Amino acid sequence: MRHVFKGVVLTLGLVLAVGTAGCGSSECEAPADCEGSAGEGQQWVCREEKCEREPLTVTCTADQALSNGACVACGPGQVAAGDKRSCVACPSGQAELAAGECRACPSGQAPTQDRTSCAPIQCVADQVLENDRCVTCSAGQVPSGDTRSCVPCAADQRENNGTCVACGPGQVVSQDKLSCVACAANEIEQNAACVACPAGQVPSDARDACVTPPPTVAYVRFVNAFLGLKNNASDSETAAWDPYKIDVYQGDTRLFASVGPGDAAVTEYKEVPVGTLTFVAKNAEDATAPDVASSGAVTLAAGERLTLVTMAFANNSDVTDVRRARLLALKESFSTPATGAAQVVVVSADRVIDNDAEGNPHSRTLTDVTSTSGEPVAISANAYSQSSAGGVSVPVTASRFELSSSDSTGFPPATNKRMYFTVPSGRMVAGSSWFVIVTGDARRPLADEGQPALLLVRAGSNEFVRVRRDPIVYFFNALLPAEGQSQSPALQVLRSDGRRVVVNMQYNGATSVGELPPTETGQALTVTENENDSATVLQSQSGALLAGRRYLVVVTGQAGQTGALAPRSIFVPDTFAADALDARVRVVNAIPNAPAGGVGFGHFAVSGNTRADPFTPVVGGVAYGAVGAGDEGVPFAPPTTSNRRVFYGLQDTGDGAAPVRWAQGNSMSRPHLVVLLGSWASPTFRAFNVRSNSWAAISPSAAFANP
């Protein structure tokens, strides 16, 4: 029998040899015919048809292990152990990157789950990779774009699972940076902080700004433009300034208390409920008096604004009388102003006592006369009423306004029967809207709050200004005729821009009255012969001209002369106390050749109806061109004859021996400016009653004569 050696050599791996075993007794043709186990490290061979044992020789690969004499492949991510008898997993951080070989993964990578390869390390959303480890970011931080570091969220963001999330409207980040917390009800979020809204404002819907809340109420204010004075039943223009103060009620609620006309005539707005309301004006100083006036029913919507104006005579309740007290309710429903303009509604509340001949109310027209070029803007309103509710656009450059009347009387004392008002520069800004309320008594000569004025009351604002009438200037011609002439020329006065102020001033005649714009520095004036602008008599400069005040300008000297006798003007403000109503005088010396020592003015005694000594000087030493008796004058109470005549006297103050000249004239009962004029050879005077609107004058019956 032939012996055959059958062996298997595995070329990958380590060769293992085992010892030789004894021969078996069974017969075989191949090792497979052998029965039983050959034993550890043994294998069956068939020799000479007999089963025999011999040492086993096996060579396994690197990714195999020997098990029961056979090479068994290791699983994924496993390699043979050191003794090659078992498989072990690759260590932490390593993978089976080559067959049977564990290798460390590159930086930033880690073994896959089956450890057969490496893959980039994937940290969770709120972690970053540090030294090949995932590290959780601190509160309020998230991984950077490359996940290598942690970066803080913005101040207005919280951290949520590794992502910065903006807080909602009106919220800020909590202290732990992980949640958002709502601001208080009256706060907004601003720069990641809760900020309280100022008084009168609330957070917007987006909670990112403070806004004025939509109104749930209406707004009302009050203007007292009443005429009529207490204890003045005769409606005298020189009665003491003692106006009626008014309370205004809505239902049982007193909205405005003790408001008087004049400088403080306009209140601020107050809130009232929406709906149909009635407002009532009451006498603030007499709770038992009947209601003064009522607005009637007025319907107001939320946010709507109303200006209430009392006007006409507070002490007149006769519904048939044009002078009856009224409470006008003016809704602020202005149209949009034109570009570069303000919108104006005119309200006529100044003194009107009757209708015209046809029974229609007199009207007032306010005209912009700032410029002489272009078509002026004019706005008209009937007495105790308003112009069109939408208003008229007036250029913001408008600064001087003329007020005219439809009646023939007009506005004394101006020669042209008109009044003028100069609005402070920059007051009427573009886009604004205004009520312009004409107030006061044009007859009133006293420098108090009863004089005419415009109340400029801005719509939607508590802003207002009271603009007094422009300065009234009384021009008086005391210019002596030229040498060899018997008659002084009639004169006219021009402004620096060539506009005529007054015309046809006659020597020693009534004053000619004009109005000039107010100025702190004075007004340049040119006096010429009447109707001859080129025949200049003198160039003059007034002093300061203040609104609401009155002034006397005396043109004196001698026509055609130079030097001491040259034509000149004397500027005299009315500085009598506003409440002075007694007989008192200030003396203006306009006698060009008056004694150098000055002139005294006084009166003689009276015996029956004749002049008697002594002479009583009242004002002394008044030099040519000067004003004697101070700003407020001195009392002048001379004795009078039975027909109330006075013997006036003029004295050469510098010559005690000179006789006192005398002249007879009517007495004075009010403050007067006494102008001495003429030549010293034949002087006279003209005394102007400054408590008469026209400055009515008295003169002596004849020139002063020597005793």
VEXLOVEX-89083 format. One record per residue (C-alpha): residue in one letter; y, z, x negated. Coordinates in Angstrom, 1 decimal, decimal comma. Layout:
   r       py       pz       px
   A        Y        Z        X
...
END
This chain:
   r       py       pz       px
   M      0,0      0,0      0,0
   R      3,4     -1,0     -1,2
   H      6,0      1,9     -1,6
   V      9,5      1,0     -0,3
   F     12,7      3,1     -1,0
   K     15,2      2,8      1,7
   G     18,6      4,5      1,1
   V     22,1      4,2      2,5
   V     25,1      4,5      0,2
   L     28,5      5,1      1,8
   T     31,0      4,0     -0,8
   L     34,0      5,9      0,6
   G     33,8      9,5     -0,3
   L     32,1     11,9     -2,7
   V     28,3     11,5     -3,6
   L     26,3     14,6     -2,6
   A     22,8     15,1     -4,2
   V     20,2     17,5     -3,0
   G     16,9     18,6     -4,6
   T     13,5     16,8     -4,3
   A     11,1     18,0     -1,6
   G      7,4     17,9     -1,4
   C      5,6     15,0      0,2
   G      4,6     15,1      3,8
   S      1,0     14,3      5,0
   S      1,9     12,0      7,9
   E      1,4      8,4      7,6
   C      4,3      6,0      7,9
   E      5,5      2,5      7,5
   A      9,1      3,5      7,7
   P     11,0      6,9      7,4
   A     11,6      6,7     11,1
   D      7,9      7,3     11,6
   C      8,2     10,7     10,0
   E      8,2     13,5     12,3
   G     10,6     16,5     12,3
   S     13,6     17,3     10,3
   A     13,6     16,5      6,6
   G     15,7     19,7      6,2
   E     19,2     20,4      4,8
   G     20,1     18,0      2,1
   Q     16,7     16,1      2,4
   Q     15,7     12,8      3,8
   W     12,4     11,1      4,7
   V     11,1      8,3      2,6
   C      7,9      6,4      3,2
   R      5,8      6,0      0,0
   E      2,4      4,5      0,0
   E      2,5      4,9      3,7
   K      3,0      8,5      3,5
   C      6,2     10,5      4,6
   E      7,8     12,3      1,7
   R     11,1     14,3      1,4
   E     13,6     13,6     -1,3
   P     17,3     14,7     -1,9
   L     19,8     13,1      0,4
   T     22,6     11,0     -1,2
   V     25,8     10,4      1,1
   T     29,3      9,1      0,2
   C     32,0      9,8      3,0
   T     35,6      8,4      3,1
   A     38,7     10,6      2,9
   D     39,1     10,7      6,6
   Q     35,4     11,7      7,1
   A     33,5     15,0      6,9
   L     29,7     15,5      6,4
   S     28,0     16,8      9,4
   N     24,3     17,1      9,7
   G     23,9     14,8      6,7
   A     26,1     12,2      8,2
   C     29,8     11,2      7,7
   V     31,8     12,0     10,8
   A     35,3     10,5     11,2
   C     38,1     13,1     11,5
   G     40,3     13,0     14,6
   P     43,9     11,7     14,7
   G     46,2     13,8     12,4
   Q     43,2     15,4     10,7
   V     41,7     15,1      7,2
   A     38,5     16,4      5,6
   A     38,7     20,0      4,5
   G     38,4     20,8      0,8
   D     34,6     21,2      1,0
   K     34,3     18,0      2,9
   R     32,1     19,6      5,5
   S     34,8     19,8      8,3
   C     38,1     18,3      9,5
   V     41,4     20,1      9,5
   A     44,8     19,3     11,1
   C     47,7     18,3      8,8
   P     50,0     21,3      8,0
   S     53,2     21,9      9,9
   G     55,8     19,3      9,0
   Q     53,3     16,8      7,9
   A     51,4     13,9      9,4
   E     48,5     11,7      8,5
   L     50,7      8,9      7,2
   A     47,8      7,3      5,2
   A     44,1      7,5      6,1
   G     42,8     11,0      5,2
   E     46,2     11,9      3,6
   C     48,7     14,4      5,0
   R     52,3     13,8      3,9
   A     55,6     15,6      4,7
   C     57,9     13,9      7,2
   P     61,3     12,6      5,9
   S     64,4     14,8      6,5
   G     65,5     14,7     10,2
   Q     62,0     13,8     11,3
   A     58,9     15,7     12,6
   P     55,2     14,9     13,1
   T     54,4     13,4     16,5
   Q     52,2     15,4     18,8
   D     49,0     13,7     17,5
   R     50,3     14,1     13,9
   T     49,6     10,4     13,1
   S     53,2      9,6     12,4
   C     56,8     11,0     12,0
   A     59,6     10,5     14,5
   P     63,3     11,6     14,6
   I     63,6     15,2     15,7
   Q     64,9     15,4     19,3
   C     66,8     18,6     20,0
   V     67,6     19,6     23,5
   A     71,0     18,8     25,0
   D     72,8     22,0     23,8
   Q     71,3     22,0     20,3
   V     72,1     20,4     16,9
   L     69,9     19,7     13,9
   E     70,4     22,0     11,0
   N     68,0     22,0      8,0
   D     65,5     20,1     10,2
   R     65,7     22,8     12,8
   C     67,3     22,6     16,3
   V     70,0     25,3     16,6
   T     71,6     26,1     20,0
   C     75,4     25,7     20,0
   S     77,6     28,7     20,9
   A     79,1     29,2     24,3
   G     81,8     26,6     25,0
   Q     80,5     24,2     22,3
   V     78,5     21,0     22,5
   P     76,7     18,8     19,9
   S     78,9     16,3     18,1
   G     78,3     12,6     18,5
   D     75,8     12,6     15,5
   T     74,3     15,9     16,7
   R     74,8     17,4     13,3
   S     77,4     20,0     14,3
   C     78,8     21,8     17,3
   V     82,3     21,1     18,5
   P     84,4     23,1     21,1
   C     85,1     21,7     24,6
   A     88,7     21,0     25,6
   A     90,6     24,0     26,9
   D     90,2     22,8     30,5
   Q     86,5     22,1     30,2
   R     83,4     24,2     30,4
   E     80,0     23,7     28,7
   N     77,1     22,6     30,9
   N     73,7     21,9     29,3
   G     75,3     20,4     26,2
   T     78,1     18,5     28,0
   C     81,8     19,3     28,4
   V     82,6     19,3     32,1
   A     86,3     19,4     33,4
   C     87,1     22,1     35,8
   G     88,2     21,1     39,3
   P     91,8     21,2     40,7
   G     93,4     24,6     40,5
   Q     90,6     26,0     38,2
   V     90,4     27,2     34,6
   V     87,6     27,9     32,2
   S     86,0     31,4     32,5
   Q     86,1     33,7     29,5
   D     82,4     32,9     28,6
   K     83,3     29,2     28,7
   L     80,3     28,5     30,9
   S     81,9     28,3     34,3
   C     85,2     27,5     36,1
   V     87,2     30,1     38,1
   A     89,8     29,3     40,7
   C     93,5     30,2     40,2
   A     95,2     32,4     42,7
   A     96,5     30,9     46,0
   N    100,1     30,6     44,7
   E     99,1     29,3     41,2
   I     98,4     25,9     39,7
   E     96,4     24,9     36,6
   Q     98,8     24,0     33,8
   N     97,7     23,5     30,2
   A     94,4     25,2     31,0
   A     96,1     28,3     32,3
   C     97,0     29,6     35,8
   V    100,8     29,5     36,4
   A    102,5     30,9     39,4
   C    104,7     28,6     41,5
   P    108,4     29,6     41,7
   A    109,8     31,1     44,9
   G    110,0     28,5     47,7
   Q    107,3     26,3     46,3
   V    103,5     26,1     46,7
   P    100,7     24,3     44,8
   S    100,2     20,7     45,5
   D     97,0     19,4     47,0
   A     95,8     18,5     43,5
   R     96,8     22,0     42,3
   D     98,4     20,5     39,3
   A    102,1     20,8     40,3
   C    104,3     23,0     42,4
   V    106,0     21,3     45,3
   T    108,4     22,3     48,1
   P    106,2     22,7     51,2
   P    106,8     20,5     54,2
   P    109,2     22,3     56,4
   T    108,0     23,9     59,5
   V    111,6     24,9     60,5
   A    115,0     23,2     60,9
   Y    118,2     24,1     59,0
   V    121,6     24,9     60,4
   R    124,9     25,8     58,8
   F    128,4     26,5     60,2
   V    131,9     25,4     59,5
   N    134,8     27,2     61,1
   A    137,7     24,7     61,5
   F    139,3     26,5     64,4
   L    143,1     26,3     64,9
   G    145,1     29,0     66,7
   L    146,2     32,3     65,3
   K    146,0     35,8     66,8
   N    149,3     37,0     68,2
   N    150,7     33,5     68,3
   A    150,9     32,5     71,9
   S    153,8     30,2     71,2
   D    151,8     28,2     68,6
   S    154,5     28,8     65,9
   E    153,9     27,0     62,7
   T    155,3     29,9     60,7
   A    153,2     32,7     62,4
   A    151,4     35,0     60,0
   W    148,0     33,7     58,8
   D    145,7     35,7     61,0
   P    142,9     33,4     62,2
   Y    140,0     34,1     64,6
   K    136,7     35,0     62,9
   I    133,6     33,7     64,5
   D    130,0     34,8     64,9
   V    127,4     32,1     65,8
   Y    124,3     33,0     67,8
   Q    121,1     31,1     68,6
   G    119,6     33,0     71,5
   D    119,8     36,7     70,6
   T    119,8     36,0     66,9
   R    123,1     36,1     65,1
   L    122,9     33,4     62,5
   F    126,4     33,6     61,0
   A    128,8     36,6     61,0
   S    132,5     36,9     60,8
   V    133,3     33,4     59,4
   G    137,0     32,5     59,2
   P    138,6     29,1     58,6
   G    140,1     28,2     55,3
   D    138,7     28,5     51,8
   A    135,5     30,2     53,0
   A    135,0     28,2     56,2
   V    131,5     26,7     55,2
   T    128,3     28,8     55,2
   E    125,0     28,1     53,6
   Y    122,1     26,7     55,6
   K    119,8     29,1     57,6
   E    116,4     28,4     59,0
   V    115,9     28,1     62,7
   P    112,8     27,3     64,8
   V    112,2     23,7     65,8
   G    112,6     22,7     69,4
   T    115,5     22,5     71,8
   L    118,2     25,2     70,9
   T    121,6     26,2     72,0
   F    124,2     27,7     69,7
   V    127,1     29,8     70,9
   A    130,3     30,8     69,0
   K    131,6     34,3     69,8
   N    134,7     36,3     68,8
   A    133,5     38,3     65,8
   E    136,1     41,0     66,4
   D    135,8     41,5     70,1
   A    132,3     42,0     71,5
   T    133,6     42,1     75,0
   A    135,3     38,7     74,8
   P    133,7     35,8     76,6
   D    131,9     33,2     74,6
   V    134,3     31,0     72,7
   A    132,3     27,7     72,7
   S    128,8     26,4     73,1
   S    127,0     23,5     71,4
   G    124,9     22,6     74,5
   A    121,2     21,9     74,1
   V    120,3     20,4     70,7
   T    116,7     19,3     69,8
   L    115,7     19,8     66,2
   A    112,6     18,6     64,5
   A    110,9     20,2     61,5
   G    113,0     19,7     58,4
   E    116,0     18,4     60,3
   R    119,5     19,6     59,3
   L    122,4     20,4     61,6
   T    126,1     21,2     60,8
   L    127,9     23,2     63,5
   V    131,7     22,9     63,5
   T    134,1     24,9     65,7
   M    137,4     23,1     66,3
   A    140,5     22,9     68,3
   F    142,1     26,2     69,5
   A    139,9     29,3     69,4
   N    142,0     31,0     72,1
   N    141,9     28,1     74,6
   S    139,1     28,0     77,1
   D    140,6     25,5     79,6
   V    138,1     22,8     80,0
   T    140,8     20,4     81,1
   D    142,9     20,9     78,0
   V    142,5     18,7     75,0
   R    143,1     21,8     72,9
   R    140,1     23,7     74,3
   A    137,7     25,4     71,8
   R    134,6     23,3     71,0
   L    131,4     23,7     69,0
   L    130,4     20,3     67,7
   A    126,7     19,8     66,6
   L    126,5     17,2     63,9
   K    123,1     16,0     62,9
   E    122,8     14,8     59,4
   S    121,6     11,3     60,2
   F    123,4      9,4     57,5
   S    122,6      5,8     56,6
   T    121,7      4,9     53,0
   P    124,9      4,5     50,9
   A    125,6      1,2     49,3
   T    125,1      0,9     45,5
   G    127,7      2,9     43,6
   A    128,9      4,5     46,8
   A    128,7      7,7     48,9
   Q    128,2      7,8     52,6
   V    131,1      9,5     54,6
   V    131,4     10,7     58,2
   V    134,9     11,7     59,1
   V    135,4     14,6     61,5
   S    138,9     15,1     63,1
   A    139,5     18,8     63,5
   D    143,2     19,1     62,7
   R    145,9     20,0     65,2
   V    146,1     17,7     68,2
   I    147,7     19,0     71,4
   D    147,7     16,1     73,8
   N    146,3     12,6     74,5
   D    148,3      9,4     74,2
   A    150,3      7,9     77,0
   E    147,2      6,3     78,5
   G    145,3      9,5     78,4
   N    143,1      8,5     75,5
   P    142,6     10,9     72,5
   H    144,6     10,3     69,4
   S    142,6      9,1     66,4
   R    142,8      9,8     62,7
   T    142,1      7,2     60,1
   L    141,1      8,1     56,5
   T    141,7      5,3     54,1
   D    140,8      5,0     50,4
   V    144,1      4,2     48,6
   T    142,9      4,8     45,1
   S    143,4      1,1     44,1
   T    146,0     -1,4     45,3
   S    143,5     -4,3     44,9
   G    140,7     -5,3     47,3
   E    140,2     -4,4     50,9
   P    140,5     -0,6     51,3
   V    137,7      1,4     53,1
   A    139,1      2,9     56,3
   I    137,2      5,3     58,7
   S    138,5      6,4     62,1
   A    137,6      9,3     64,3
   N    139,0     10,4     67,7
   A    140,6     13,8     67,8
   Y    138,1     16,7     67,8
   S    135,2     14,3     67,3
   Q    133,3     12,4     64,5
   S    133,2      8,9     63,3
   S    130,0      6,8     63,5
   A    127,0      9,1     62,8
   G    125,6      6,9     60,1
   G    128,8      7,0     58,1
   V    130,6      4,4     56,0
   S    130,0      3,7     52,3
   V    132,9      4,7     50,1
   P    133,0      3,8     46,4
   V    132,5      6,8     44,2
   T    135,6      5,7     42,3
   A    137,6      6,7     45,3
   S    139,9      9,6     44,5
   R    142,9      9,4     46,7
   F    142,8      9,2     50,5
   E    145,6      8,5     53,0
   L    145,3     10,0     56,5
   S    147,2      8,3     59,3
   S    147,4      9,0     63,0
   S    147,5      6,8     66,1
   D    150,4      8,7     67,6
   S    154,0      8,1     66,8
   T    154,6     11,6     65,5
   G    152,2     11,2     62,6
   F    152,2     13,9     60,0
   P    155,5     15,5     59,1
   P    157,4     15,9     56,9
   A    156,5     12,8     55,0
   T    158,8      9,9     55,6
   N    155,9      7,5     56,2
   K    154,3     10,1     58,6
   R    151,1     10,1     56,6
   M    149,2     12,7     54,6
   Y    147,5     12,2     51,2
   F    144,6     14,0     49,6
   T    143,2     13,7     46,0
   V    139,5     14,4     45,6
   P    138,4     16,0     42,3
   S    137,0     13,3     40,0
   G    133,3     13,0     40,0
   R    132,8     15,0     43,2
   M    131,4     12,2     45,4
   V    128,4     11,0     43,3
   A    126,5      7,8     44,1
   G    123,9      8,2     46,7
   S    125,3     11,4     48,2
   S    126,4     11,8     51,8
   W    129,4     13,9     53,1
   F    131,1     15,2     56,2
   V    134,9     14,9     55,5
   I    136,4     17,3     58,0
   V    140,2     17,1     58,5
   T    141,5     20,6     59,2
   G    144,7     22,6     59,5
   D    148,2     22,2     61,0
   A    150,4     19,5     59,4
   R    153,5     21,4     60,7
   R    152,7     24,5     58,7
   P    155,2     24,9     55,8
   L    153,6     28,1     54,4
   A    151,4     27,8     51,2
   D    148,4     29,4     52,8
   E    145,0     28,5     54,3
   G    146,5     27,2     57,5
   Q    147,9     24,1     55,8
   P    146,2     20,7     56,1
   A    143,1     20,2     54,0
   L    140,0     18,1     53,8
   L    136,7     20,0     53,9
   L    134,2     17,9     51,9
   V    130,8     19,2     53,0
   R    127,7     17,6     51,4
   A    124,7     16,7     53,5
   G    121,5     18,5     52,6
   S    123,3     20,7     50,1
   N    125,3     24,0     50,2
   E    128,0     22,2     48,1
   F    131,4     21,9     49,6
   V    135,0     21,7     48,4
   R    138,3     22,3     50,2
   V    140,9     19,7     49,2
   R    144,5     20,7     50,0
   R    147,2     18,2     50,9
   D    148,8     16,5     47,9
   P    152,0     18,0     46,6
   I    155,0     17,4     49,0
   V    158,2     16,5     47,1
   Y    161,6     16,7     48,7
   F    164,1     14,4     46,9
   F    167,8     15,1     47,2
   N    170,6     12,9     46,1
   A    173,5     14,9     44,5
   L    174,5     12,1     42,1
   L    178,3     11,8     41,8
   P    179,8      8,3     42,1
   A    180,6      6,4     38,9
   E    184,1      6,7     37,5
   G    186,5      4,9     39,7
   Q    184,0      4,6     42,6
   S    184,4      6,5     45,8
   Q    180,8      6,4     47,0
   S    177,6      7,4     45,3
   P    174,8      4,7     45,4
   A    171,8      5,1     47,6
   L    168,7      5,7     45,5
   Q    165,0      5,2     45,5
   V    162,2      6,8     43,4
   L    159,3      4,9     41,8
   R    156,1      6,1     40,3
   S    155,1      4,9     36,8
   D    152,8      2,3     38,4
   G    155,8      0,8     40,3
   R    154,9      2,3     43,7
   R    157,8      3,5     45,8
   V    157,8      7,2     46,5
   V    161,0      7,4     48,6
   V    163,8      5,0     49,5
   N    167,3      5,0     50,8
   M    168,4      8,5     49,5
   Q    172,0      9,0     50,6
   Y    174,4     11,3     48,7
   N    174,3     14,8     50,2
   G    172,1     13,5     53,0
   A    168,8     14,8     54,3
   T    166,0     15,0     51,8
   S    163,6     12,1     51,5
   V    160,0     13,3     51,5
   G    157,1     11,8     49,6
   E    153,7     12,9     48,4
   L    152,5     12,6     44,8
   P    149,0     13,0     43,3
   P    148,5     16,5     41,9
   T    148,9     16,7     38,1
   E    148,9     19,5     35,6
   T    151,1     17,6     33,2
   G    153,8     16,2     35,5
   Q    154,6     12,8     37,0
   A    156,8     10,2     35,3
   L    159,4      9,0     37,8
   T    162,0      6,3     37,8
   V    165,2      6,6     39,9
   T    166,9      3,3     40,7
   E    169,5      2,0     43,0
   N    168,0      1,5     46,4
   E    166,1     -1,8     46,8
   N    166,8     -2,7     43,2
   D    163,9     -1,7     41,0
   S    165,7     -3,0     37,9
   A    168,9     -1,0     38,4
   T    167,6      2,1     36,7
   V    169,6      5,3     37,1
   L    167,4      7,6     35,1
   Q    163,8      8,1     33,8
   S    162,5     11,5     34,8
   Q    159,5     13,7     34,3
   S    158,4     16,2     36,9
   G    156,8     19,5     36,1
   A    153,2     20,3     37,2
   L    152,4     19,3     40,7
   L    149,8     21,3     42,5
   A    148,0     20,4     45,7
   G    149,2     22,4     48,7
   R    152,5     23,2     47,1
   R    156,1     21,9     47,8
   Y    158,8     20,9     45,4
   L    162,5     20,0     45,3
   V    163,8     17,3     43,0
   V    167,6     17,1     42,8
   V    169,1     13,9     41,3
   T    172,5     14,9     39,9
   G    175,0     14,1     37,2
   Q    177,4     11,2     37,5
   A    176,4      7,5     37,8
   G    177,2      5,5     34,7
   Q    177,9      8,6     32,5
   T    176,2      9,7     29,3
   G    176,1     13,0     27,5
   A    176,5     16,2     29,5
   L    177,4     14,2     32,7
   A    174,6     11,7     32,4
   P    172,3     11,4     35,5
   R    169,5     13,9     35,4
   S    166,9     15,6     37,7
   I    166,4     19,2     38,4
   F    162,7     20,1     39,3
   V    162,4     23,1     41,5
   P    159,0     24,4     42,8
   D    159,0     26,4     46,0
   T    158,0     29,7     44,6
   F    159,0     32,0     47,5
   A    156,2     34,3     48,5
   A    153,9     32,6     51,0
   D    154,5     35,3     53,6
   A    158,2     35,6     53,1
   L    160,0     34,9     56,4
   D    163,3     36,9     55,9
   A    166,7     35,6     54,9
   R    166,7     35,2     51,1
   V    168,0     32,6     48,6
   R    167,4     30,9     45,3
   V    170,4     28,9     44,0
   V    170,3     25,6     42,2
   N    173,4     24,6     40,3
   A    173,8     20,7     40,5
   I    177,5     20,6     39,8
   P    177,8     18,5     36,6
   N    181,2     20,0     35,6
   A    180,5     23,5     36,6
   P    182,1     26,3     34,5
   A    180,3     27,0     31,3
   G    179,9     30,6     32,2
   G    177,9     29,7     35,3
   V    178,5     30,0     39,0
   G    178,0     32,9     41,3
   F    177,0     32,6     45,0
   G    177,7     35,2     47,6
   H    179,5     36,0     50,8
   F    182,7     37,6     52,1
   A    183,1     40,4     54,6
   V    184,1     39,5     58,2
   S    186,9     40,9     60,3
   G    186,4     39,8     63,8
   N    185,8     36,1     63,3
   T    187,9     35,7     60,2
   R    187,1     36,1     56,5
   A    187,9     39,4     54,8
   D    187,5     41,0     51,4
   P    185,5     42,0     49,6
   F    183,5     39,2     48,2
   T    179,9     40,3     47,5
   P    178,2     38,2     44,7
   V    174,4     37,8     45,4
   V    173,4     35,5     42,7
   G    175,5     35,2     39,6
   G    175,8     33,2     36,3
   V    173,8     30,1     37,4
   A    174,4     27,4     34,8
   Y    174,4     23,7     35,5
   G    170,8     22,5     35,9
   A    169,4     26,0     36,3
   V    167,9     27,9     39,3
   G    169,1     31,5     39,9
   A    167,5     34,5     41,7
   G    164,1     34,2     40,2
   D    160,9     32,8     41,6
   E    160,9     34,8     44,9
   G    164,7     34,8     45,5
   V    166,8     37,6     46,6
   P    167,6     38,9     50,1
   F    170,7     37,3     51,6
   A    172,1     39,2     54,7
   P    175,8     38,6     55,0
   P    177,9     39,8     57,9
   T    178,4     37,1     60,5
   T    181,0     36,2     63,1
   S    180,4     36,4     66,8
   N    179,0     32,9     66,7
   R    176,8     33,7     63,7
   R    179,0     32,0     61,1
   V    179,1     33,2     57,5
   F    181,9     33,0     55,0
   Y    180,2     31,9     51,8
   G    181,8     32,3     48,4
   L    181,6     30,5     44,9
   Q    182,7     32,3     41,8
   D    183,3     31,3     38,2
   T    181,1     33,9     36,7
   G    182,7     33,5     33,2
   D    186,2     33,9     34,4
   G    186,8     37,2     36,3
   A    190,4     36,3     37,0
   A    189,5     33,0     38,7
   P    189,8     33,1     42,5
   V    186,6     33,1     44,5
   R    186,3     29,9     46,6
   W    185,1     30,1     50,1
   A    183,6     28,0     52,8
   Q    182,3     28,7     56,3
   G    178,9     27,7     57,6
   N    176,0     28,7     59,8
   S    173,9     31,7     58,8
   M    170,5     31,7     57,2
   S    167,5     33,5     58,7
   R    164,7     32,3     56,5
   P    164,2     31,7     52,8
   H    166,5     28,9     51,6
   L    167,0     26,8     48,5
   V    170,7     26,6     48,1
   V    171,8     23,5     46,1
   L    175,4     23,6     44,8
   L    176,7     20,0     44,4
   G    179,8     17,9     44,1
   S    182,5     18,4     41,4
   W    183,9     21,8     40,5
   A    187,2     20,6     41,9
   S    185,7     20,2     45,4
   P    182,2     21,8     45,5
   T    179,9     22,2     48,5
   F    176,3     23,2     49,1
   R    173,2     22,2     51,0
   A    170,8     25,0     51,9
   F    167,3     24,0     52,7
   N    165,1     26,1     55,0
   V    161,7     26,1     53,2
   R    160,1     27,5     56,3
   S    161,0     24,4     58,3
   N    158,5     21,6     57,7
   S    161,3     19,1     57,2
   W    163,4     21,5     55,1
   A    166,2     21,4     57,6
   A    169,5     22,1     55,9
   I    172,7     23,8     56,6
   S    176,0     22,9     55,0
   P    179,5     24,4     55,1
   S    182,0     23,0     57,6
   A    184,1     21,8     54,6
   A    184,1     22,0     50,8
   F    184,8     25,3     49,2
   A    188,5     26,1     49,1
   N    190,6     28,5     47,1
   P    191,7     31,6     49,1
END
